[in-house]
Amino acid sequence: MGLGFLWTAAERLVALALLIPTLLLFQVIFEAYKRRHHNKHVNAPAIFEDPNSLKQVPCPHVNDPAEKYISLIVPAFNEEHRLPAALDETMNYLQQRAAKDKSFTYEVVIVDDGSSDATKRVAFGFVKKYTVDNVRVILLGRNHGKGEAIRKGMLHSRGELLLMLDADGATKVDDLEKLENQIHAVAKREFKLGDGADTYSNSRISDFPIAAFGSRAHLEEKALATRKWYRNFLMKGFHLVVLLTAGPGIRDTQCGFKMFTRAAARKLFTNIRLKRWCFDVEVVYLCKRFNIPIIEISVNWSEIPGSKVNLLSIPNMLWELAIMSLGYRTGLWEIQK
C-alpha cells in the first residue's frame, strides 16, 4: 500500500512535469495565432490637432513621399517630469541645425501611450510653442506598449530619415549625426550601379532601406561592474535568448536610439507585431529577413532615474520572444513584401 502510494506520487510529479511545459507550449501557439494579423493597422487613424487654430491636420502615412528631411519619434508613457527637459534639448538642437542649413527640415512626433498624468498637456505645450508643422502629438488613448507607440509614430511621420528616441533624454540628441552619417555612407557604398551610373546621386536617402542602431555595448564592462549579480545573470540570459531568436550581429538590441530610412521603416513597421519591449528584437529579425543593412554605432548614454524596465520585465520579454519565434518560424506570421 505504502509503496503503491509512493509510485502514485512519483507518477503525479512526472505527469505534472510534462503537463506544465505542454500547457506553456499550447499557450505560446495560441498567442502567436491570435497575433497573426496584428501587423494590420486597423485601429483608428492618427489625428493631428493644431492647438493654435483648433483644426485637425491631414495625417500622412509612411507610404506617402517624404515631406521632411528627418522625423524624431518620441514614445511617452507618464513622462510629464522627464519629457520637458528632453524636448527642450531636442528642439534647441534641431532649431540650431536648421538655422545653419536651410535644407534641414524636421518634425518631432510625440506618441502619448495612454498616459494618466500630464504628459498630454506637456506635449501640446510644445506644439503651441513650435507649431504643428514641427511638433505633432499622437494620442493612443490607452496604454499599448512602447513597440506600438513607436510603430504608430513611424507609420505617420514625414521624414526621409526616421529616428526613435526615448523620452528620458538618456542619449544625447546630437548623436543622431553619427547614425545619419553612417546611413549616407552605406547608401553611397552599397547602392551604386555599374557602368558609371550612380543610383545614389539621382535618388533621395529615403529610397534606400538602411537601419542604424545606437549601441551601449561599449559601456557594458562598466555596467557589469556596478550592477547586482542577479541583474547581470538575467541580462546575460536574455542576450543568449535574443541571439537564438534573432541571430548574431547586433550586440545591443534594446538601446532606444535607432534610425531608419523611410524605405526601411515602410518594410519594417507595416509588419511588426510585438507591442512592448521586445519589438526591438523583432525589428532585427525583420531587417535580416528583408536583407536591410544594419549599422551598430556607439552612442553616449547615461542612466536617467525613472526607468520603467525592471526585473519583472525579463519574463515578459522572454514570453514575447517565444511567441515571435514560433510565429515567424511556423509561417503563422506572414511578412508583407
C-alpha positions, 0 to 999 in steps of 0.5 A: 500500500505504502509503496503503491502510494509512493509510485502514485506520487512519483507518477503525479510529479512526472505527469505534472512535469510534462503537463506544465511545459505542454500547457506553456507550449499550447499557450505560446501557439495560441498567442502567436495565432491570435497575433497573426494579423496584428501587423494590420493597422486597423485601429483608428487613424492618427489625428493631428490637432493644431492647438493654435487654430483648433483644426485637425491636420491631414495625417500622412502615412509612411507610404506617402513621399517624404515631406521632411528631411528627418522625423524624431519619434518620441514614445511617452508613457507618464513622462510629464517630469522627464519629457520637458527637459528632453524636448527642450534639448531636442528642439534647441538642437534641431532649431540650431541645425536648421538655422545653419542649413536651410535644407534641414527640415524636421518634425518631432512626433510625440506618441502619448501611450495612454498616459494618466498624468500630464504628459498630454498637456506637456506635449501640446505645450510644445506644439503651441510653442513650435507649431504643428508643422514641427511638433505633432502629438499622437494620442493612443488613448490607452496604454499599448506598449512602447513597440506600438507607440513607436510603430504608430509614430513611424507609420505617420511621420514625414521624414526621409530619415526616421529616428526613435528616441526615448523620452528620458533624454538618456542619449544625447540628441546630437548623436543622431549625426553619427547614425545619419552619417553612417546611413549616407555612407552605406547608401553611397557604398552599397547602392551604386550601379555599374557602368558609371551610373550612380543610383545614389546621386539621382535618388533621395536617402529615403529610397534606400532601406538602411537601419542604424542602431545606437549601441551601449555595448561599449559601456557594458564592462562598466555596467557589469561592474556596478550592477547586482549579480542577479541583474547581470545573470538575467541580462546575460540570459536574455542576450543568449535568448535574443541571439537564438531568436534573432541571430548574431550581429547586433550586440545591443538590441534594446538601446532606444536610439535607432534610425531608419530610412523611410524605405526601411521603416515602410518594410519594417513597421507595416509588419511588426507585431510585438507591442512592448519591449521586445519589438526591438528584437523583432525589428532585427529579425525583420531587417535580416529577413528583408536583407536591410543593412544594419549599422551598430554605432556607439552612442553616449548614454547615461542612466536617467532615474525613472526607468520603467524596465525592471526585473519583472520585465525579463519574463515578459520579454522572454514570453514575447520572444517565444511567441515571435519565434514560433510565429515567424518560424511556423509561417503563422506570421506572414511578412508583407513584401 
